Amino acid sequence: MSMVLFASVVRVTDGLPLSASTDYEQDKGLQETKKQLKILSKKLSQFPDRCSLRSGLYNINFTSSLGVGYLMVCTENYPSVLAFSFLDELQREFIVTYDTKRINSALRPFSFIEFDNFIRKTKLRYNSPRSLSTKINLADMQTEIKLRPPYQLSAEEIGSINGFSQHNQTKYKGIAPNQTLEAITLSGIIACVLSVLCGALNLLRGVHTIESVLQNGDEDFNFVIAFFLGTAACLYQCYLFAYFSVWRNVKSFAAFALICLCNMYLYELRNIWQILFHVTVGAFVTLQIHLRPAQGKAPDYNV
């Protein structure tokens, strides 16, 4: 018989269990599967936001959003669309009931144990597919699973081979949703405009320096390289401000360091105020990049 057997809600950052369904099953295979679920719950941040894991006669499915993970164990023949619809309902109710601040400040396991009442009721509904089919619309979930199917995990990837833990974080490309950034502020717009201005000034000076080198040969060609590198660094900072990138803050600091080095090299061609202007703008843009973090994407419930 296909059915949902167990469900839990955990905090993604540290795997702290927040709530779970009451379990009276003593089946050895199910208990082993729950051990795998416990290991998996501590590593959710390493995996895509929707995954499945085959564990003997059972399947583990989970989704994660806004720092909270929702996991469930079901029989191997339980339909995926029902499994993820079940998790979707848990997710929807949980984020409506509890705010992020309260979730992040939880210290003890099962701080939201009262949520198990909702888990129990929802589990009963999803274990009665005939009555369930008339109450929910699975079309959207079916379409979503077809367009973005859950990633199929293996036991090796959760680090449970022969009792040894694997610490290498698996990288997944093209599975997790695209990251978006927080809304642009006025100070961010000003920073980008100033950065473009600095880049344009560097470009113009670089072109003039090339002309001087070709005509007179009395200029060091390294000055040309320094001007163009400064231009590239300024424009790259604008790109980092506008778009999400892995190691975004580190890259912005590297670009700022390059701006500083270029201006140090160009001290013979610029006065102290010009150098100070370019360095200050670079620092300002770097700060704005740091202050515009990736935005946590709330799930779309078509409302």
Buried (B, 14 or more C-beta within 10 A) or exposed (E): EEBBBBBBBBBBEEBBBBBBBEBEEEEEEBEBBBEBBBBBBBBBEBBBBBBBBBBEEBBBBBBBBBBBBBBBBBBEEBBBBBBBBBBBBBBBBBBEEBEEEEBEEBEEBBBBBEBBEBBEEBBEBBBEEEEBEEEBEBEBBBEBBEEBEBBEBEBEBBBBEEEEEEEEEBEEEEBBEEBEBEEBEEEBEBBBEBBBBBBEBBBEBBEEBBEBBEEEEEBEEEBBBBBBBBBBBBBBBBBBBBEBBEEBEEBBBBBBEBBBBBBEBBEEBBEEEBBEBBBEBBBBBBBBBEEBEEEEEEEEEEE
